[in-house]
Structure formats: structure tokens, C-alpha cells
């Protein structure tokens, strides 16, 4: 960009990057805190907390409540079910429908958990007037399109996708060739 960048432009970019840094730092810190305190990702804690307030919800209901795509919520719910924090119950009204309910173990975990940061993020967005929200969506969409390397539905905030988890495990496990180099 060089020296031809105006001072106003530099100030605006720095301000935007500082805001991103503050948001990402808060999300990261909150996610680590949830992981440390209750052993859940930030996304799992948020989904569990939201589900606790809506007994008998469907995955679609939870997706709407968390402002997330159904397929992303479904992955998180499956992880909560596997940890026995959420149970899937066949609906008495329609045996084809499955309802979600927080188990006693899930409720106990919620009593000692921190507040999910997503609540504050949603509250912050809700304080904006409709034109500001639309401008935010457009601006962030443009930035995301510039950064994005893949299409598809994004996972819930700070919930690892299967490919990310596999890549992390591979990075932590030395390959035979890396191990051989390290010993020489």
C-alpha cells in the first residue's frame, strides 16, 4: 500500500482491525474459559444454554434460536448427545419428529458454567438500528468473501469442524520423517 495511503484511511483500517482484534480476543478467551471450566466448546455451551430455555425443541428450533444453520447446530447437538448432556426424545405428537431435552447432567453443568459470549455478541448486534445492522452484514460479508477460501455453511463460533480437528491432531503428532529428522 505504501506511503500514498491517506491518514484517514490508515486510521479507519486500524480502527476496524482493532475492533476485530477485540472481538476475536473476547471470543477466544470465552471459549477457553468454557473449555477449562466445563469441558465444552463455546458453541456447545451456547447451544446447551439456549436449549435449556426451550424444552422439547427441535434442531430447527435451536438453529433459529442460535441464528445458525441447521446443519451446523446438528453437529453440535450430536456432540452434546454423545456426552449425555442432551437427550433425543421421540415426539408423542408425531413419532417422526425428535425433540431435544437437556438432561440432569446438562443442567448441573450449566449451573457452574460461564455465560456464553454469544449472548453478549447478539445483544451488541441487537443495539444497532436496522440500517446499521444491514450495513454491518454487507460490510462483514464483503470482508468474509475476500478472506474465504471455501464455500459452505460455517460452523458455530469456535466449534471445530471434523477436518479442523483432524488437521490439529496431525499437527500435534510427529510424522516418522519429522521424528527421524529431529533425532539426527
C-alpha positions as CSV (number, residue, x, y, z in Angstrom):
1,X,0.0,0.0,0.0
2,X,3.0,2.3,0.6
3,X,3.2,5.9,1.5
4,X,0.3,7.0,-0.7
5,X,-2.2,5.8,1.9
6,X,-4.1,8.7,3.4
7,X,-4.0,9.2,7.1
8,X,-7.8,8.9,7.3
9,X,-7.7,5.6,5.5
10,X,-5.0,4.3,7.8
11,X,-6.9,5.4,10.9
12,X,-10.1,3.7,9.7
13,X,-8.3,0.4,8.8
14,X,-6.5,0.5,12.2
15,X,-9.9,1.1,14.0
16,X,-11.6,-1.7,12.1
17,X,-8.7,-4.1,12.8
18,X,-8.6,-3.1,16.4
19,X,-12.3,-3.9,16.7
20,X,-11.8,-7.3,15.1
21,X,-8.9,-8.0,17.4
22,X,-11.0,-7.1,20.5
23,X,-13.9,-9.2,19.3
24,X,-11.7,-12.2,18.4
25,X,-9.8,-12.0,21.7
26,X,-13.1,-11.9,23.7
27,X,-14.5,-14.9,21.7
28,X,-11.2,-16.8,22.1
29,X,-10.9,-16.0,25.9
30,X,-14.5,-17.0,26.4
31,X,-14.1,-20.2,24.5
32,X,-11.0,-21.2,26.5
33,X,-12.8,-20.3,29.8
34,X,-15.8,-22.5,28.9
35,X,-13.4,-25.4,27.9
36,X,-11.5,-25.1,31.1
37,X,-14.5,-24.7,33.4
38,X,-16.9,-27.2,32.0
39,X,-15.2,-29.0,29.2
40,X,-17.4,-27.7,26.4
41,X,-16.6,-25.6,23.4
42,X,-18.1,-22.1,23.3
43,X,-20.6,-23.3,20.7
44,X,-21.6,-26.4,22.7
45,X,-22.2,-24.3,25.8
46,X,-24.2,-21.7,23.9
47,X,-26.4,-24.4,22.3
48,X,-26.9,-26.2,25.7
49,X,-27.8,-22.9,27.4
50,X,-30.3,-22.0,24.6
51,X,-31.8,-25.4,24.6
52,X,-32.2,-25.3,28.4
53,X,-34.7,-22.4,27.9
54,X,-36.8,-24.3,25.3
55,X,-37.8,-27.7,26.4
56,X,-38.7,-30.1,23.7
57,X,-37.2,-28.1,20.9
58,X,-36.2,-29.5,17.5
59,X,-32.8,-29.0,15.9
60,X,-34.5,-26.4,13.6
61,X,-35.9,-24.6,16.6
62,X,-32.4,-24.5,18.2
63,X,-30.9,-23.3,14.9
64,X,-33.3,-20.4,14.8
65,X,-32.6,-19.5,18.4
66,X,-28.9,-19.5,17.9
67,X,-29.0,-17.8,14.5
68,X,-27.1,-20.7,13.0
69,X,-27.6,-23.0,10.0
70,X,-29.4,-26.3,10.9
71,X,-26.6,-28.5,9.8
72,X,-24.1,-26.6,12.0
73,X,-26.3,-26.9,15.0
74,X,-26.9,-30.6,14.3
75,X,-23.2,-31.3,14.6
76,X,-23.1,-29.6,18.0
77,X,-26.2,-31.3,19.2
78,X,-24.7,-34.7,18.3
79,X,-21.7,-33.9,20.4
80,X,-23.9,-32.9,23.3
81,X,-26.0,-36.1,23.0
82,X,-22.8,-38.2,22.9
83,X,-21.8,-36.6,26.2
84,X,-25.3,-37.3,27.6
85,X,-25.9,-33.6,28.2
86,X,-28.8,-33.6,25.8
87,X,-31.3,-36.4,25.1
88,X,-33.2,-37.0,21.9
89,X,-36.8,-37.9,22.6
90,X,-39.4,-39.1,20.1
91,X,-42.3,-36.6,20.0
92,X,-45.5,-38.0,21.4
93,X,-47.5,-36.0,18.8
94,X,-45.6,-37.1,15.8
95,X,-43.3,-40.2,16.1
96,X,-41.3,-39.0,13.1
97,X,-40.1,-35.9,15.0
98,X,-37.3,-35.9,17.5
99,X,-37.3,-33.4,20.4
100,X,-34.3,-32.3,22.4
101,X,-34.1,-32.0,26.1
102,X,-31.3,-31.1,28.5
103,X,-30.5,-33.9,30.8
104,X,-29.9,-33.5,34.6
105,X,-26.2,-33.8,33.9
106,X,-26.5,-31.0,31.4
107,X,-28.5,-28.8,33.8
108,X,-25.9,-29.5,36.5
109,X,-23.1,-28.5,34.1
110,X,-25.0,-25.3,33.2
111,X,-25.2,-24.3,36.9
112,X,-21.4,-24.0,37.1
113,X,-20.8,-22.7,33.5
114,X,-19.8,-19.2,32.5
115,X,-22.2,-17.1,30.4
116,X,-21.7,-17.9,26.7
117,X,-20.2,-14.8,25.0
118,X,-22.5,-15.3,22.0
119,X,-25.3,-13.8,24.3
120,X,-23.3,-10.5,24.5
121,X,-22.4,-10.6,20.8
122,X,-26.1,-11.0,19.8
123,X,-27.1,-8.2,22.3
124,X,-24.5,-5.9,20.8
125,X,-25.8,-6.5,17.3
126,X,-29.4,-6.0,18.6
127,X,-28.5,-2.5,19.8
128,X,-27.9,-1.4,16.2
129,X,-30.6,0.2,14.3
130,X,-31.9,-1.8,11.2
131,X,-29.9,0.3,8.7
132,X,-26.7,-0.2,10.8
133,X,-27.3,-4.0,11.0
134,X,-27.8,-4.2,7.2
135,X,-24.6,-2.2,6.7
136,X,-22.8,-4.4,9.1
137,X,-24.0,-7.6,7.3
138,X,-22.9,-6.1,4.0
139,X,-19.5,-5.0,5.2
140,X,-18.7,-8.2,7.0
141,X,-20.0,-10.2,4.1
142,X,-17.6,-8.4,1.8
143,X,-14.7,-8.9,4.1
144,X,-15.6,-12.6,4.6
145,X,-15.8,-13.1,0.8
146,X,-12.4,-11.6,0.4
147,X,-10.9,-13.9,3.1
148,X,-12.9,-17.0,2.4
149,X,-11.2,-20.0,0.7
150,X,-14.2,-22.3,0.9
151,X,-17.9,-22.1,0.5
152,X,-20.5,-23.9,2.5
153,X,-22.1,-23.4,5.9
154,X,-19.8,-22.1,8.6
155,X,-19.7,-24.0,11.9
156,X,-21.0,-22.4,15.1
157,X,-18.5,-19.9,16.6
158,X,-15.4,-21.8,18.0
159,X,-16.8,-25.2,17.2
160,X,-14.2,-27.3,15.4
161,X,-15.2,-29.0,12.1
162,X,-14.1,-32.6,11.6
163,X,-11.5,-31.5,9.1
164,X,-10.1,-28.9,11.5
165,X,-9.9,-31.4,14.4
166,X,-8.1,-34.0,12.2
167,X,-5.6,-31.3,11.0
168,X,-4.9,-30.3,14.6
169,X,-4.3,-33.9,15.6
170,X,-2.0,-34.4,12.7
171,X,0.0,-31.3,13.5
172,X,0.5,-32.5,17.1
173,X,1.6,-36.0,16.1
174,X,5.1,-36.0,14.6
175,X,5.3,-37.9,11.4
176,X,8.0,-40.6,11.1
177,X,10.1,-38.4,8.8
178,X,9.8,-35.4,11.2
179,X,10.7,-37.6,14.1
180,X,13.8,-39.0,12.2
181,X,15.0,-35.5,11.4
182,X,14.6,-34.4,15.0
183,X,16.8,-37.3,16.2
184,X,19.6,-36.6,13.8
